[in-house]
Each structure stands twice: as structure tokens, then as C-alpha cells.
Amino acid sequence: MENKHIKILYVEDEPFLGKIVKESLESRNFLVSMTDTGADALSLFTSTQPDICILDVMLPKKDGFQIGKEIRAVHPTIPIIFVTAKNQTQDVIKGFESGGNDYIRKPFSMEELIIRIDNLLALTKTQNDVTLNPILSLGKYTFHTQRYELSIDDQLKKLSHKEAALLQLLAANKNAITNRKDILLKLWGDDSFFNSRNLDVYITKLREYLKEDDRIQIITIKGIGYNFTISG
């Protein structure tokens, strides 16, 4: 993907770090709009219409999680990367629940950040291509891919962005094996042990959401991946 056409919203309140990251991204031809306060983030997002957002979590007054929720409310599919100094699993999960697609921990290398940006943009493009028809029939369920909604009869489940992206990947390979490593690289940016455990959690959640139709199964192929099947 050609970087010179990619616009980034970057929210970071550490002046030294913000300056280094902004200049490094611009030296690689990204177009970066930066603010050091959460209060200005939504208006800057609206005025610049970025392709991807990089949001520091620890901000005064309004944190990155809140900004992510506000941005996601006006643009449901915009890619969001959270930058965090925190190591607690619960904080990372909170980031995903706030609408984040990925996270990166401080301190980070520019190479790692750029790989995550490229991977996330590529995944978003793939999802947009797949969802020309935004409504998928999965057995008795209806999956609204762009609204992140899974419904059956009169029951409606609102999915997180990560849950919806995972279900989309599995559904795209219906009745075939989806490689576990491919899922981790596409949705998390790397196949670390921590992300692998996160994937296990999300697979368990999807199985629970889809349990009303016993024809649907997410079968674990040990050491390889998952087979998403719909029988009958």
C-alpha cells in the first residue's frame, strides 16, 4: 500500500514521543494529523477523515478508550490502534471492547508500529471487499457484518469489532480450515502467546453466540486452526 495516500490520526500527550513518531511516520510518506489532548481528537478526526487512528490510552481528562468509542460511533469500520504502557490483560481487553482493532505497548519500535499499520489496513481492505454484501446468512443466524450484529429469531447480539472480524474470517472459509497463525497475524498483527490466548477466548465467545443452531460448529484442528462448518 502506498504510504503517501494514507492519513493517520495520532493522539499522544508525551511531546517528545509524539514528535519522534510523527516525524518518523512522515518520513515514510504517511500523512499525520496529531493532537496531544483527547478533547480535540473527535473534531480532528472529523476534519481530517483519516484512514487509521493511533490513540494513546493514558491521556488527561479523556482517555484513549473513550476517544475510541466516540470515533467508532461515527465511523464503525475505521481501524484503531491503542498505544498503552499497561501490561494487564484486562486493560488490553478493555481496549478491544472500546472499539480497538490492535494495540502496541510502549516502548515500541517504528518498524513494529508500521507493520501493525500495514497489516491492519490490509485486513480492513480485505473485509471491505468481502462485505460488498453486508448481510450474511449463517444457518439460522443473520450476520450484519458492517453493523456487527448477529441475530436469530427475535434475539440480537451486538459483537465487538474483533468478534465480528473473527466471525467474518471463519465464515469466508466456511467448511474449510482457517489457519490459526493466519488469524493471529490478520487480527492481532503477531502470533505471540498472549494473542494466542486472546484468540482462544474469542473462539469460545463465538461458540456461545452461535449455540442456538446446532448445525453450526467451530471445530478446533489441534496445532493447525479451525473448521467453521454449517451442516444440512
C-alpha positions as CSV (number, residue, x, y, z in Angstrom):
1,M,0.0,0.0,0.0
2,E,1.4,3.4,-0.9
3,N,2.0,5.3,2.3
4,K,1.7,8.8,0.8
5,H,-2.0,8.4,0.4
6,I,-2.6,7.1,4.0
7,K,-3.8,9.6,6.6
8,I,-3.3,8.9,10.2
9,L,-4.9,10.5,13.3
10,Y,-2.3,10.3,16.1
11,V,-3.2,11.2,19.7
12,E,-0.3,11.4,22.1
13,D,0.3,13.7,25.1
14,E,4.0,12.9,25.5
15,P,5.6,15.7,23.4
16,F,9.0,14.0,22.8
17,L,7.5,10.7,21.9
18,G,4.8,12.3,19.8
19,K,7.3,14.4,17.8
20,I,9.5,11.3,17.1
21,V,6.7,9.1,16.0
22,K,5.0,11.8,13.8
23,E,8.3,12.7,12.1
24,S,9.2,9.1,11.6
25,L,5.8,8.3,10.0
26,E,6.0,11.4,7.8
27,S,9.5,10.4,6.7
28,R,7.8,7.2,5.3
29,N,5.3,9.4,3.5
30,F,2.3,8.9,5.8
31,L,0.1,12.0,6.3
32,V,-0.1,12.5,10.1
33,S,-2.5,14.8,12.0
34,M,-1.6,14.9,15.7
35,T,-3.1,16.3,18.8
36,D,-1.9,16.0,22.4
37,T,-5.4,16.1,24.0
38,G,-8.4,13.8,23.9
39,A,-10.7,16.9,23.9
40,D,-9.7,17.7,20.3
41,A,-9.5,14.2,18.9
42,L,-13.0,13.8,17.6
43,S,-13.1,17.2,15.9
44,L,-9.7,16.5,14.3
45,F,-10.9,13.1,13.2
46,T,-14.0,14.7,11.6
47,S,-12.0,17.4,9.8
48,T,-9.1,15.1,8.5
49,Q,-11.0,11.9,7.7
50,P,-8.1,9.6,8.4
51,D,-7.6,6.1,7.2
52,I,-6.4,4.8,10.6
53,C,-6.2,6.1,14.2
54,I,-3.4,5.6,16.7
55,L,-4.6,6.5,20.2
56,D,-2.6,6.7,23.4
57,V,-4.6,5.2,26.3
58,M,-3.2,7.4,29.1
59,L,-4.5,10.9,28.4
60,P,-5.6,13.6,30.7
61,K,-9.4,14.3,31.1
62,K,-10.5,11.9,28.3
63,D,-8.6,8.6,27.8
64,G,-7.9,6.8,24.6
65,F,-10.6,4.2,25.3
66,Q,-13.3,6.9,25.4
67,I,-12.0,8.6,22.3
68,G,-12.1,5.2,20.5
69,K,-15.7,4.7,21.5
70,E,-16.6,8.2,20.2
71,I,-14.8,7.6,16.9
72,R,-16.3,4.2,16.5
73,A,-19.8,5.7,17.0
74,V,-19.4,7.9,13.9
75,H,-17.2,5.5,11.8
76,P,-17.9,1.9,12.7
77,T,-15.1,0.4,10.5
78,I,-12.2,2.8,11.0
79,P,-9.1,0.9,12.1
80,I,-7.9,1.9,15.6
81,I,-4.6,1.0,17.3
82,F,-4.3,1.7,21.0
83,V,-0.9,2.6,22.5
84,T,-0.5,1.5,26.1
85,A,2.1,1.4,28.8
86,K,-0.1,-1.1,30.7
87,N,0.6,-4.8,30.8
88,Q,-2.6,-6.0,32.4
89,T,-4.7,-8.4,30.3
90,Q,-7.9,-6.6,31.4
91,D,-6.6,-3.3,30.1
92,V,-6.0,-4.8,26.7
93,I,-9.4,-6.5,26.6
94,K,-11.0,-3.1,27.6
95,G,-9.2,-1.6,24.6
96,F,-10.7,-4.1,22.2
97,E,-14.2,-3.6,23.8
98,S,-13.8,0.1,23.3
99,G,-13.5,-0.5,19.5
100,G,-9.8,-1.1,19.1
101,N,-8.5,-3.4,16.4
102,D,-5.0,-3.7,17.7
103,Y,-2.7,-2.5,20.5
104,I,1.0,-1.8,20.8
105,R,2.9,-1.5,24.1
106,K,5.4,1.2,25.0
107,P,8.3,1.3,24.3
108,F,7.8,0.2,20.7
109,S,9.9,0.4,17.5
110,M,8.8,2.3,14.5
111,E,9.2,-0.9,12.4
112,E,6.7,-2.7,14.7
113,L,4.2,0.2,14.5
114,I,4.4,0.4,10.7
115,I,4.0,-3.4,10.4
116,R,0.9,-3.2,12.5
117,I,-0.5,-0.2,10.5
118,D,0.1,-2.0,7.2
119,N,-1.4,-5.3,8.5
120,L,-4.5,-3.6,9.8
121,L,-5.1,-1.5,6.7
122,A,-4.7,-4.7,4.6
123,L,-7.2,-6.5,6.8
124,T,-9.6,-3.7,6.6
125,K,-9.4,-3.6,2.8
126,T,-10.0,-7.4,2.7
127,Q,-13.0,-7.1,4.9
128,N,-14.4,-4.2,2.9
129,D,-14.0,-6.3,-0.3
130,V,-15.7,-9.3,1.3
131,T,-18.6,-7.2,2.7
132,L,-19.9,-5.8,-0.6
133,N,-23.0,-7.8,0.5
134,P,-23.1,-6.7,4.2
135,I,-25.6,-9.3,5.3
136,L,-24.5,-13.0,5.6
137,S,-26.8,-16.0,6.3
138,L,-25.1,-18.4,8.7
139,G,-27.5,-21.3,9.3
140,K,-30.5,-19.8,11.3
141,Y,-28.5,-16.7,12.1
142,T,-28.2,-13.4,10.2
143,F,-24.9,-11.6,10.4
144,H,-24.8,-7.9,9.7
145,T,-21.1,-7.5,9.0
146,Q,-21.0,-3.7,8.9
147,R,-23.2,-3.2,12.0
148,Y,-21.5,-6.0,14.0
149,E,-24.9,-7.6,14.7
150,L,-25.7,-11.3,14.9
151,S,-29.4,-12.2,15.1
152,I,-31.6,-15.2,15.3
153,D,-35.4,-15.0,15.6
154,D,-36.0,-12.1,18.0
155,Q,-32.6,-12.2,19.6
156,L,-29.9,-9.7,18.7
157,K,-26.3,-9.8,19.8
158,K,-24.0,-6.8,19.3
159,L,-20.5,-8.0,18.5
160,S,-17.3,-6.2,19.2
161,H,-15.1,-5.3,16.2
162,K,-12.7,-8.1,17.0
163,E,-15.5,-10.7,17.3
164,A,-17.1,-9.6,14.1
165,A,-13.7,-9.7,12.2
166,L,-13.0,-13.2,13.5
167,L,-16.5,-14.4,12.5
168,Q,-16.0,-12.9,9.1
169,L,-12.7,-14.7,8.6
170,L,-14.2,-18.0,9.7
171,A,-17.4,-17.5,7.5
172,A,-15.3,-16.6,4.5
173,N,-13.7,-20.1,4.8
174,K,-16.9,-22.0,5.6
175,N,-16.4,-25.7,5.6
176,A,-12.7,-25.3,5.2
177,I,-9.8,-24.9,7.7
178,T,-8.8,-21.4,8.7
179,N,-5.1,-21.4,9.8
180,R,-4.7,-20.3,13.4
181,K,-1.5,-18.3,12.6
182,D,-3.2,-16.5,9.7
183,I,-6.0,-15.4,12.1
184,L,-3.5,-14.1,14.6
185,L,-1.4,-12.2,12.0
186,K,-4.5,-10.7,10.4
187,L,-6.4,-9.7,13.5
188,W,-3.7,-9.1,16.1
189,G,-0.6,-8.4,14.0
190,D,1.5,-11.2,15.6
191,D,1.2,-14.7,16.8
192,S,2.5,-14.2,20.4
193,F,1.5,-16.5,23.2
194,F,-0.6,-13.6,24.7
195,N,-2.5,-13.0,21.5
196,S,-2.9,-16.8,21.0
197,R,-4.7,-17.0,24.4
198,N,-6.9,-14.0,23.4
199,L,-7.9,-15.9,20.3
200,D,-9.0,-18.9,22.4
201,V,-11.2,-16.5,24.4
202,Y,-12.8,-15.1,21.3
203,I,-13.4,-18.5,19.8
204,T,-15.2,-19.6,23.0
205,K,-17.3,-16.4,22.8
206,L,-18.4,-17.1,19.2
207,R,-19.3,-20.7,20.0
208,E,-21.5,-19.4,22.8
209,Y,-23.2,-16.8,20.5
210,L,-23.9,-19.5,17.8
211,K,-25.1,-22.2,20.2
212,E,-28.8,-21.8,19.2
213,D,-28.2,-23.5,15.9
214,D,-26.6,-26.9,16.5
215,R,-25.8,-27.3,12.8
216,I,-23.0,-24.7,13.2
217,Q,-19.7,-25.8,14.7
218,I,-16.3,-24.2,15.1
219,I,-14.1,-27.3,15.3
220,T,-10.6,-27.0,16.6
221,I,-8.0,-28.7,14.5
222,K,-5.2,-29.1,17.0
223,G,-2.0,-27.4,16.0
224,I,-3.5,-26.1,12.8
225,G,-6.6,-23.9,13.1
226,Y,-10.4,-24.0,13.0
227,N,-13.0,-25.5,10.7
228,F,-16.2,-23.5,10.6
229,T,-18.9,-25.8,9.4
230,I,-22.7,-25.5,8.8
231,S,-24.3,-28.9,8.2
232,G,-27.5,-29.6,6.4
